[in-house]
Amino acid sequence: MSGYRSFTREDREGVAVVRFNHPPINLVDRTMVIDLLRLAQQLENDDQTKVVIFRSDHPEFFLAHYDLGSELDAPPVVLPPGTTSPLSGLFSRLSRLPQVTIGELRGRARGAGSEFLLALDMRFAARETAVLGQPEIGVGLLPGAGGTVRLTQMLGRGRALEVCLGGEDFDANTAELYGWINRALPGEQLSDFCDALARRIAGFPAKGIGNVKAVVDTVSRPDEDTLADESQRFVADMHEQETIDRVKWLLSQGGQTQGAMELKLGELLDMYPLPIDA
Protein backbone atom coordinates (compact mmCIF):
# COMPACT_ATOMS: atom_id res chain seq x y z
CA MET A 1 0.00 0.00 0.00
CA SER A 2 1.60 3.24 -1.15
CA GLY A 3 1.30 6.84 -0.09
CA TYR A 4 3.51 6.87 3.00
CA ARG A 5 6.69 8.92 3.13
CA SER A 6 8.49 7.40 6.12
CA PHE A 7 7.69 3.71 5.71
CA THR A 8 6.25 1.14 3.33
CA ARG A 9 3.45 -1.35 3.86
CA GLU A 10 3.03 -4.76 2.27
CA ASP A 11 0.07 -7.08 2.85
CA ARG A 12 -0.19 -10.80 2.40
CA GLU A 13 -2.68 -13.33 3.77
CA GLY A 14 -3.85 -11.25 6.70
CA VAL A 15 -0.39 -9.99 7.69
CA ALA A 16 0.79 -6.43 7.03
CA VAL A 17 4.52 -5.68 7.17
CA VAL A 18 5.48 -2.05 7.84
CA ARG A 19 9.12 -1.19 7.12
CA PHE A 20 10.48 2.12 8.43
CA ASN A 21 12.67 3.94 5.92
CA HIS A 22 13.06 7.59 6.93
CA PRO A 23 16.67 8.79 6.54
CA PRO A 24 18.95 9.51 8.14
CA ILE A 25 18.02 7.65 11.34
CA ASN A 26 14.24 7.11 11.35
CA LEU A 27 13.44 10.07 13.58
CA VAL A 28 9.92 10.28 14.95
CA ASP A 29 9.17 13.64 13.32
CA ARG A 30 6.13 15.38 11.88
CA THR A 31 6.29 13.38 8.65
CA MET A 32 6.35 10.06 10.49
CA VAL A 33 3.61 11.08 12.90
CA ILE A 34 1.33 12.01 9.99
CA ASP A 35 2.08 8.66 8.33
CA LEU A 36 1.39 6.74 11.54
CA LEU A 37 -1.90 8.57 12.02
CA ARG A 38 -2.94 7.57 8.51
CA LEU A 39 -1.88 3.99 9.14
CA ALA A 40 -3.82 3.84 12.42
CA GLN A 41 -6.95 5.17 10.73
CA GLN A 42 -6.66 2.59 7.95
CA LEU A 43 -6.04 -0.31 10.32
CA GLU A 44 -8.95 0.67 12.56
CA ASN A 45 -11.25 0.15 9.57
CA ASP A 46 -9.47 -2.93 8.18
CA ASP A 47 -11.20 -6.24 8.88
CA GLN A 48 -8.91 -8.23 6.57
CA THR A 49 -5.61 -7.62 8.37
CA LYS A 50 -5.11 -9.62 11.56
CA VAL A 51 -1.43 -8.99 12.35
CA VAL A 52 0.98 -6.10 11.72
CA ILE A 53 4.77 -6.50 11.91
CA PHE A 54 6.89 -3.36 12.28
CA ARG A 55 10.53 -3.60 11.18
CA SER A 56 13.18 -1.21 9.84
CA ASP A 57 15.17 -1.04 6.62
CA HIS A 58 17.96 0.76 8.52
CA PRO A 59 20.35 -1.78 10.10
CA GLU A 60 21.35 0.54 12.96
CA PHE A 61 18.09 2.33 13.80
CA PHE A 62 14.56 1.05 14.28
CA LEU A 63 13.21 4.44 15.42
CA ALA A 64 15.91 6.72 16.80
CA HIS A 65 13.79 8.99 19.04
CA TYR A 66 11.57 12.07 18.87
CA ASP A 67 12.76 14.99 16.71
CA LEU A 68 13.97 17.24 19.51
CA GLY A 69 15.40 19.79 17.10
CA SER A 70 11.94 20.64 15.81
CA GLU A 71 10.96 21.92 19.26
CA LEU A 72 13.72 24.49 19.71
CA ASP A 73 12.12 27.24 17.66
CA ALA A 74 8.52 26.18 18.20
CA PRO A 75 6.32 28.21 20.54
CA PRO A 76 5.64 26.56 23.91
CA VAL A 77 2.67 24.22 23.89
CA VAL A 78 0.06 24.28 26.62
CA LEU A 79 -2.06 21.14 26.80
CA PRO A 80 -5.63 21.41 28.03
CA PRO A 81 -5.86 20.02 31.57
CA GLY A 82 -6.26 16.26 31.69
CA THR A 83 -5.18 15.63 28.10
CA THR A 84 -2.23 13.76 26.64
CA SER A 85 0.19 15.05 24.04
CA PRO A 86 -0.55 14.23 20.39
CA LEU A 87 2.33 11.72 20.31
CA SER A 88 1.17 9.96 23.47
CA GLY A 89 -2.35 9.88 22.07
CA LEU A 90 -1.08 8.37 18.84
CA PHE A 91 0.80 5.60 20.64
CA SER A 92 -2.26 4.83 22.78
CA ARG A 93 -4.32 4.67 19.60
CA LEU A 94 -1.85 2.18 18.12
CA SER A 95 -2.03 0.12 21.30
CA ARG A 96 -5.81 -0.21 20.84
CA LEU A 97 -5.73 -1.41 17.23
CA PRO A 98 -7.86 -4.51 16.54
CA GLN A 99 -4.85 -6.17 14.92
CA VAL A 100 -2.07 -7.94 16.81
CA THR A 101 1.02 -5.72 16.55
CA ILE A 102 4.58 -7.09 16.63
CA GLY A 103 7.80 -5.07 16.83
CA GLU A 104 10.95 -6.57 15.28
CA LEU A 105 13.99 -4.76 16.65
CA ARG A 106 17.47 -5.05 15.16
CA GLY A 107 19.02 -1.64 15.78
CA ARG A 108 18.37 1.24 18.16
CA ALA A 109 15.02 2.27 19.62
CA ARG A 110 15.38 5.07 22.13
CA GLY A 111 13.00 7.65 23.54
CA ALA A 112 9.88 7.74 21.38
CA GLY A 113 11.25 4.75 19.46
CA SER A 114 11.15 2.67 22.62
CA GLU A 115 7.76 4.16 23.53
CA PHE A 116 6.41 3.13 20.13
CA LEU A 117 7.53 -0.44 20.78
CA LEU A 118 6.05 -0.38 24.28
CA ALA A 119 2.66 0.47 22.75
CA LEU A 120 2.74 -2.65 20.56
CA ASP A 121 1.41 -6.03 21.66
CA MET A 122 4.72 -7.89 21.39
CA ARG A 123 8.40 -7.08 20.91
CA PHE A 124 11.21 -9.35 19.68
CA ALA A 125 14.83 -8.29 19.31
CA ALA A 126 18.10 -9.37 17.69
CA ARG A 127 20.36 -10.56 20.48
CA GLU A 128 23.54 -9.18 18.92
CA THR A 129 22.48 -5.73 17.71
CA ALA A 130 19.27 -4.47 19.37
CA VAL A 131 19.53 -1.44 21.68
CA LEU A 132 16.78 0.10 23.82
CA GLY A 133 16.92 3.26 25.91
CA GLN A 134 15.01 6.14 27.43
CA PRO A 135 17.58 8.97 27.37
CA GLU A 136 15.19 11.85 28.06
CA ILE A 137 16.62 12.46 31.54
CA GLY A 138 19.83 13.67 29.88
CA VAL A 139 18.05 16.81 28.71
CA GLY A 140 15.92 17.17 31.83
CA LEU A 141 12.78 15.39 30.63
CA LEU A 142 10.87 12.20 31.39
CA PRO A 143 9.67 9.72 28.78
CA GLY A 144 6.53 11.63 27.85
CA ALA A 145 4.69 9.50 25.30
CA GLY A 146 3.68 6.63 27.56
CA GLY A 147 7.16 5.36 28.34
CA THR A 148 7.29 6.13 32.05
CA VAL A 149 3.87 4.56 32.56
CA ARG A 150 4.25 1.46 30.39
CA LEU A 151 7.77 0.72 31.59
CA THR A 152 6.57 0.76 35.20
CA GLN A 153 3.77 -1.62 34.30
CA MET A 154 6.04 -4.03 32.42
CA LEU A 155 9.32 -3.83 34.33
CA GLY A 156 8.21 -2.89 37.83
CA ARG A 157 9.09 0.20 39.85
CA GLY A 158 12.79 -0.36 40.47
CA ARG A 159 13.73 -1.29 36.93
CA ALA A 160 11.59 1.50 35.44
CA LEU A 161 13.45 3.98 37.65
CA GLU A 162 16.78 2.49 36.57
CA VAL A 163 15.85 2.89 32.91
CA CYS A 164 14.31 6.36 33.13
CA LEU A 165 16.77 7.93 35.60
CA GLY A 166 19.94 6.28 34.30
CA GLY A 167 19.29 7.10 30.64
CA GLU A 168 21.63 4.30 29.57
CA ASP A 169 21.40 1.88 26.65
CA PHE A 170 20.16 -1.65 27.24
CA ASP A 171 21.06 -4.65 25.13
CA ALA A 172 18.58 -7.31 24.08
CA ASN A 173 19.66 -9.81 26.74
CA THR A 174 19.01 -7.35 29.57
CA ALA A 175 15.78 -6.11 27.96
CA GLU A 176 14.58 -9.72 27.78
CA LEU A 177 15.48 -10.31 31.43
CA TYR A 178 13.65 -7.12 32.49
CA GLY A 179 10.51 -7.87 30.47
CA TRP A 180 11.00 -4.93 28.08
CA ILE A 181 10.80 -7.37 25.17
CA ASN A 182 9.17 -10.79 24.82
CA ARG A 183 12.42 -12.48 23.90
CA ALA A 184 15.82 -12.00 22.29
CA LEU A 185 16.74 -14.18 19.32
CA PRO A 186 19.81 -14.60 17.11
CA GLY A 187 19.63 -11.98 14.38
CA GLU A 188 19.55 -14.51 11.57
CA GLN A 189 16.45 -16.11 13.09
CA LEU A 190 14.52 -12.98 14.04
CA SER A 191 12.54 -12.22 10.87
CA ASP A 192 11.66 -15.86 10.26
CA PHE A 193 10.40 -16.14 13.83
CA CYS A 194 8.27 -12.99 13.60
CA ASP A 195 6.90 -13.99 10.20
CA ALA A 196 6.00 -17.48 11.42
CA LEU A 197 4.30 -16.16 14.55
CA ALA A 198 2.34 -13.60 12.51
CA ARG A 199 1.17 -16.22 10.01
CA ARG A 200 0.19 -18.58 12.82
CA ILE A 201 -1.91 -15.92 14.57
CA ALA A 202 -3.44 -14.77 11.28
CA GLY A 203 -4.60 -18.33 10.65
CA PHE A 204 -6.86 -18.29 13.70
CA PRO A 205 -10.43 -16.87 13.78
CA ALA A 206 -10.59 -13.10 14.08
CA LYS A 207 -13.24 -13.23 16.81
CA GLY A 208 -10.98 -15.26 19.07
CA ILE A 209 -8.05 -12.91 18.47
CA GLY A 210 -10.24 -9.93 19.29
CA ASN A 211 -11.54 -11.48 22.49
CA VAL A 212 -8.04 -12.28 23.75
CA LYS A 213 -6.86 -8.73 23.06
CA ALA A 214 -9.96 -7.20 24.65
CA VAL A 215 -9.55 -9.05 27.95
CA VAL A 216 -5.77 -8.57 28.13
CA ASP A 217 -6.22 -4.88 27.36
CA THR A 218 -8.79 -4.53 30.14
CA VAL A 219 -6.24 -5.86 32.62
CA SER A 220 -3.17 -4.02 31.29
CA ARG A 221 -4.41 -0.74 29.80
CA PRO A 222 -2.51 2.25 31.26
CA ASP A 223 -4.51 4.67 33.38
CA GLU A 224 -5.54 7.62 31.21
CA ASP A 225 -5.11 10.16 33.99
CA THR A 226 -1.55 8.97 34.57
CA LEU A 227 -0.75 9.18 30.86
CA ALA A 228 -2.13 12.72 30.84
CA ASP A 229 -0.02 13.68 33.86
CA GLU A 230 3.08 12.29 32.12
CA SER A 231 2.35 14.32 28.97
CA GLN A 232 1.66 17.49 30.93
CA ARG A 233 5.01 17.23 32.71
CA PHE A 234 6.91 16.55 29.46
CA VAL A 235 5.34 19.43 27.53
CA ALA A 236 5.76 21.87 30.43
CA ASP A 237 9.47 21.11 30.76
CA MET A 238 10.30 21.01 27.04
CA HIS A 239 11.06 24.75 26.97
CA GLU A 240 12.96 25.00 30.25
CA GLN A 241 16.25 26.78 29.58
CA GLU A 242 18.40 23.92 30.83
CA THR A 243 16.56 21.50 28.57
CA ILE A 244 16.99 23.83 25.59
CA ASP A 245 20.71 24.20 26.33
CA ARG A 246 21.21 20.45 26.56
CA VAL A 247 19.25 19.76 23.37
CA LYS A 248 21.35 22.36 21.53
CA TRP A 249 24.51 20.70 22.85
CA LEU A 250 23.29 17.28 21.73
CA LEU A 251 22.56 18.58 18.23
CA SER A 252 25.89 20.41 18.04
CA GLN A 253 27.68 17.16 18.82
CA GLY A 254 26.09 15.26 15.95
CA GLY A 255 22.74 14.34 17.46
CA GLN A 256 20.04 13.33 14.98
CA THR A 257 22.70 12.23 12.48
CA GLN A 258 24.40 8.88 12.02
CA GLY A 259 27.42 10.05 14.01
CA ALA A 260 28.85 8.89 17.32
CA MET A 261 26.36 10.81 19.45
CA GLU A 262 23.43 8.77 18.17
CA LEU A 263 25.31 5.51 17.89
CA LYS A 264 26.54 5.76 21.51
CA LEU A 265 23.88 8.01 23.00
CA GLY A 266 23.51 6.12 26.25
CA GLU A 267 27.26 6.27 26.80
CA LEU A 268 27.81 9.92 25.79
CA LEU A 269 24.72 11.63 27.15
CA ASP A 270 26.23 12.45 30.54
CA MET A 271 29.28 14.20 29.05
CA TYR A 272 27.44 17.54 28.77
CA PRO A 273 28.84 20.17 28.20
CA LEU A 274 32.03 18.57 26.86
CA PRO A 275 32.70 18.24 23.12
CA ILE A 276 32.34 14.75 21.70
CA ASP A 277 35.05 13.35 19.45
CA ALA A 278 33.06 11.90 16.57
Secondary structure, 3 states (H helix, E strand, C coil): CCCCCCEEEEEECCEEEEEECCCCCCCECHHHHHHHHHHHHHHHCCCCCCEEEEEECCCCEEECCECHHHHCCCCCCCCCCCCCCHHHHHHHHHHCCCCEEEEEECCEEECHHHHHHHHCCEEEEECCCCEEECHHHHHCCCCCCCHHHHHHHHHCHHHHHHHHHHCCEEEHHHHHHHCCCCEEECHHHHHHHHHHHHHHHHCCCHHHHHHHHHHHHHHHCCCHHHHHHHHHHHHHHCCCHHHHHHHHHHHHCCCCCCCHHHHCHHHHHHHCCCCCCC
